[in-house]
Amino acid sequence: MASPGAASARRAVRLPPPAVLAAGAVLLLILLAGLLPGLLTGVSPTATDPVNALQPPGAAHPLGTDQLGRDVFARLVHGAGPALALGFGSTVLAVVGGAALGLAAALGGPVADRLLMRAADVLLALPATLLALLVIAVLGTGTGNLVLAIGIALVPGYGRLVRSEALLVRRSGYVEAAVTLGVPRRSLILRHVLPNSLAPLLTLATVGFGTALIAASGLSFLGLGPRPPSPEWGAMLSEGRGFLATAWWLGVFPGAAVTLTVAAVTVVGRHLQQRFTRRSP
């Protein structure tokens, strides 16, 4: 009979489900493509070859070529970097902005709470993509403005989460004890309220990355992202939509890359969220 210690050890080293491991492997591969695309392909993503335009997938070009003879596989690999940068940059901006908004609402008093949350409700009433389009209409197009627009559109959702967590932490027993002991307000916020309020936010941001990636690809599809000939999955999907009847691979593979990345991020994010929820008191 196995000892209780051995059973505890097995539970401690229990591996995630196969679907989570597969999703993690996909994310590692996509991250490798984004950071070191030269390890996966030595073909230039912008080199044109009109003679071999619209070649179907084959030995010379595993995913075929586009209307200018550019290798689709090379463009997908090199397009991972801009796609991940757009999604990651937007998520970081949304997390930072949401944390500031939520903490200001929770700790700024009743008036600040009402004003900030009513403003957040107004923004949440608009779809995130539509709100991002409104920001782009004001700021203009471009990669930097695209990241800023998506980040601003996602701030209200994160802000409401941080506010609710900060209110729970502020009313907890250990915070009330610290107040009784005379701990300075600044130290109380930095050492107790802030870390415990942001923990669930960082877990949710993993899932939110997929939302940001979809929004970035959708706006790039509309021509509001990186400019050609720079490879980016949303822009590639836009270029390939006119060739679906004659060259299906131009639209299918970029769309599959976006879908696979978002699905993998969602699986890993949900797993982390469940683990955090189980460990939370």
ZATI-808691 format. One record per residue (C-alpha): x, y, z; residue number from 0. Coordinates in steps of 0.1 Angstrom, whole numbers, plus 5000, padded with zeros to 4 digits. Example, Ala and Ser with C-alpha at 12.3 -4.5 7.8 and 13.67 -1.06 7.14 Angstrom:
<recs>
  east  north    up  resi
  5123   4955  5078     0
  5137   4989  5071     1
</recs>
This chain:
<recs>
  east  north    up  resi
  5000   5000  5000     0
  5013   5034  4990     1
  5021   5058  5018     2
  5003   5091  5022     3
  5035   5109  5014     4
  5039   5090  4981     5
  5003   5098  4972     6
  5009   5135  4980     7
  5040   5135  4958     8
  5021   5120  4929     9
  4994   5147  4933    10
  5021   5174  4934    11
  5037   5163  4901    12
  5004   5156  4883    13
  5008   5168  4847    14
  4982   5190  4830    15
  4957   5173  4807    16
  4969   5163  4772    17
  4949   5191  4755    18
  4967   5217  4777    19
  5001   5201  4769    20
  4993   5202  4732    21
  4982   5238  4734    22
  5014   5247  4753    23
  5035   5230  4726    24
  5016   5250  4699    25
  5023   5282  4718    26
  5060   5274  4721    27
  5062   5268  4684    28
  5044   5301  4676    29
  5066   5319  4701    30
  5097   5304  4684    31
  5084   5316  4650    32
  5078   5351  4664    33
  5112   5354  4681    34
  5135   5334  4658    35
  5117   5330  4624    36
  5151   5322  4608    37
  5152   5289  4626    38
  5121   5277  4608    39
  5126   5291  4573    40
  5154   5307  4554    41
  5132   5322  4527    42
  5125   5359  4527    43
  5089   5368  4533    44
  5090   5397  4509    45
  5109   5382  4480    46
  5087   5382  4449    47
  5088   5356  4421    48
  5061   5364  4395    49
  5070   5333  4375    50
  5059   5311  4404    51
  5028   5331  4414    52
  4998   5313  4429    53
  5016   5279  4431    54
  4997   5254  4452    55
  5013   5237  4482    56
  5041   5214  4471    57
  5077   5204  4478    58
  5092   5237  4468    59
  5066   5258  4487    60
  5050   5238  4515    61
  5020   5262  4518    62
  5021   5275  4482    63
  5028   5310  4469    64
  5007   5342  4468    65
  4998   5364  4438    66
  5033   5379  4438    67
  5051   5346  4441    68
  5060   5351  4478    69
  5063   5320  4499    70
  5032   5316  4521    71
  5050   5295  4547    72
  5077   5321  4551    73
  5052   5349  4554    74
  5032   5330  4580    75
  5064   5323  4601    76
  5076   5359  4599    77
  5040   5372  4604    78
  5039   5355  4638    79
  5061   5383  4653    80
  5039   5412  4644    81
  5007   5393  4654    82
  5021   5384  4688    83
  5035   5419  4693    84
  5001   5434  4685    85
  4983   5410  4709    86
  5009   5413  4737    87
  5012   5450  4735    88
  4975   5456  4736    89
  4971   5432  4765    90
  4998   5448  4785    91
  4983   5483  4779    92
  4949   5470  4788    93
  4961   5453  4820    94
  4980   5484  4832    95
  4952   5508  4823    96
  4926   5485  4839    97
  4946   5481  4871    98
  4949   5519  4874    99
  4912   5524  4867   100
  4901   5496  4891   101
  4923   5507  4920   102
  4913   5544  4915   103
  4877   5534  4917   104
  4880   5511  4947   105
  4903   5533  4968   106
  4894   5568  4956   107
  4861   5571  4975   108
  4824   5569  4966   109
  4824   5598  4942   110
  4854   5586  4922   111
  4840   5551  4922   112
  4806   5562  4908   113
  4822   5584  4881   114
  4848   5559  4870   115
  4824   5530  4869   116
  4797   5549  4850   117
  4824   5558  4824   118
  4834   5522  4822   119
  4798   5511  4818   120
  4794   5535  4788   121
  4826   5521  4772   122
  4815   5485  4779   123
  4782   5492  4761   124
  4802   5495  4729   125
  4818   5464  4712   126
  4856   5464  4717   127
  4863   5464  4680   128
  4839   5493  4674   129
  4855   5513  4702   130
  4890   5505  4688   131
  4878   5518  4654   132
  4866   5551  4671   133
  4901   5555  4687   134
  4918   5548  4653   135
  4895   5574  4637   136
  4909   5600  4661   137
  4945   5589  4662   138
  4950   5576  4627   139
  4962   5542  4614   140
  4995   5525  4621   141
  5009   5497  4643   142
  5014   5519  4674   143
  4979   5534  4671   144
  4964   5500  4666   145
  4980   5487  4698   146
  4968   5518  4717   147
  4933   5515  4703   148
  4928   5479  4712   149
  4943   5484  4746   150
  4920   5513  4754   151
  4890   5493  4742   152
  4899   5464  4766   153
  4906   5486  4797   154
  4871   5489  4811   155
  4867   5451  4814   156
  4899   5447  4833   157
  4891   5478  4854   158
  4859   5463  4867   159
  4876   5431  4876   160
  4904   5449  4895   161
  4878   5471  4913   162
  4858   5441  4925   163
  4890   5423  4937   164
  4904   5454  4954   165
  4871   5459  4973   166
  4872   5423  4985   167
  4908   5427  4996   168
  4902   5460  5013   169
  4874   5445  5034   170
  4894   5414  5043   171
  4904   5406  5079   172
  4942   5410  5074   173
  4938   5444  5058   174
  4915   5456  5086   175
  4941   5443  5111   176
  4969   5462  5093   177
  4948   5494  5095   178
  4942   5488  5132   179
  4980   5484  5137   180
  4985   5518  5120   181
  5002   5506  5088   182
  5005   5536  5064   183
  4980   5538  5036   184
  5007   5537  5009   185
  5023   5507  5023   186
  4989   5490  5028   187
  4981   5495  4991   188
  5015   5485  4977   189
  5020   5455  5000   190
  4985   5441  5004   191
  4958   5455  4982   192
  4977   5458  4949   193
  4994   5423  4948   194
  4962   5404  4959   195
  4940   5424  4935   196
  4962   5418  4904   197
  4967   5381  4908   198
  4934   5371  4891   199
  4939   5399  4866   200
  4972   5384  4853   201
  4955   5350  4849   202
  4926   5365  4830   203
  4950   5384  4808   204
  4962   5351  4794   205
  4927   5345  4780   206
  4924   5382  4771   207
  4955   5379  4749   208
  4934   5358  4725   209
  4907   5385  4724   210
  4934   5412  4717   211
  4949   5390  4689   212
  4915   5385  4672   213
  4908   5423  4674   214
  4943   5431  4660   215
  4939   5406  4632   216
  4905   5419  4624   217
  4916   5455  4622   218
  4946   5445  4601   219
  4922   5427  4578   220
  4905   5461  4573   221
  4939   5477  4564   222
  4944   5495  4597   223
  4975   5476  4608   224
  5011   5471  4595   225
  5016   5482  4560   226
  5024   5459  4530   227
  5046   5442  4522   228
  5052   5435  4559   229
  5037   5400  4567   230
  5009   5400  4592   231
  4982   5373  4595   232
  4952   5396  4593   233
  4967   5415  4563   234
  4975   5382  4546   235
  4939   5370  4552   236
  4927   5402  4536   237
  4949   5398  4506   238
  4938   5362  4501   239
  4901   5367  4503   240
  4900   5377  4466   241
  4917   5344  4455   242
  4896   5319  4475   243
  4881   5304  4444   244
  4914   5299  4426   245
  4940   5299  4454   246
  4923   5287  4486   247
  4956   5285  4505   248
  4961   5322  4506   249
  4931   5327  4530   250
  4930   5293  4547   251
  4965   5292  4562   252
  4965   5327  4577   253
  4930   5321  4591   254
  4941   5288  4605   255
  4972   5304  4622   256
  4950   5330  4640   257
  4924   5303  4650   258
  4950   5279  4662   259
  4969   5305  4682   260
  4937   5319  4699   261
  4925   5283  4707   262
  4958   5274  4722   263
  4960   5306  4743   264
  4924   5300  4755   265
  4930   5264  4765   266
  4962   5273  4785   267
  4945   5304  4800   268
  4914   5285  4811   269
  4936   5259  4827   270
  4956   5285  4846   271
  4924   5302  4856   272
  4910   5269  4870   273
  4942   5262  4890   274
  4942   5297  4904   275
  4905   5294  4914   276
  4911   5261  4932   277
  4941   5275  4951   278
  4923   5307  4961   279
  4908   5307  4996   280
</recs>
